[in-house]
Amino acid sequence: MIIQTHNLGKRFGDRWAVKNLNLTVEKGQIFGFLGPNGAGKSTTIRMLLNLIRPSAGCFELLSQRVGSSGKKIYARIGALVEKPDFYLYLTAEKNLEILAALSGCNSRQRIREVLEIVNLQERAQENVRNYSHGMKQRLGIAQALLHDPELVILDEPTSGLDPEGIHEIRELIISLASEREMTILLSSHQLHEVEQVCTHMAIIDNGSMVVQGAVKELLGKTDFYVTEVRIDRPEDAYQLLKTEKWLDDITLDDELLKVHLSADSRPLLAEFLVRHDFRIYSIIPRTSLEDYYLTLLKKRHGR
């Protein structure tokens, strides 16, 4: 067990930012940590990294209770929390030398290794002020890898990146887990990227756990499938269907109907459309992490 929390909670005044959180991350997982803004993700990460103290509960890292041995545990953990900061007038290599000295890992060979891992070896002697946002993010991950950690915690590592930068970070995370056998805890709003990268995930809302488990198993639940319908006159069909009580929800997105209904009701949908003289081009049941996430939160908030 790499991360395990026991009724973990953090209170700010009268408000519980995190409450009774039981999170489990096992060795070798790429674990997506998801939730709306203000759900408590960053607060949880800051507690795990000993940046703030819990108000309730406790947690274990690398199968050890965090306490007197905390310093030894954190020597085995790397982290990138929000936006990384560096000395802009120094080179990437010099920045890493300073950070390596602070972490007790002042090895020039290791610095060259992590720069190669994040594909910055060709720009190592360039001042960081000339780096793009994506390059700074990769340098931030490089500093988290300096001491060859067993667990890497990344808080929004793709924030503000363009599609190419997001792709680079995604490939890097996959290689850290598969080739270097690191366990990754990844907090992100990029649901499409999380779906492609993560093996397991947890969704929290208002500081409390909503669901956790293997990504494929959670997305395989038929209750969360969205049926995509392409027909002629989609606007007319939308206006007609949204009054039907046997549908859970329906949206019209760029002439594509997205219908939330049970698998048993799909034949009823087709029959309904034919009876009302719509020409059906396709009815495709599919699900995605975005569909699952939004449906789950809608149900939780009664929308």
Beta strands, then each sheet from edge to edge (+ up, - down):
strand 1: 3-12
strand 2: 15-21
strand 3: 24-25
strand 4: 30-34
strand 5: 56-61
strand 6: 64-65
strand 7: 77-81
strand 8: 151-155
strand 9: 183-187
strand 10: 200-205
strand 11: 208-214
strand 12: 226-231
strand 13: 249-253
strand 14: 256-260
strand 15: 280-286
sheet 1: 2+ 1- 3+
sheet 2: 2+ 1- 5+ 6-
sheet 3: 7+ 8+ 9+ 4+ 10+ 11-
sheet 4: 13+ 14- 12+ 15-
end
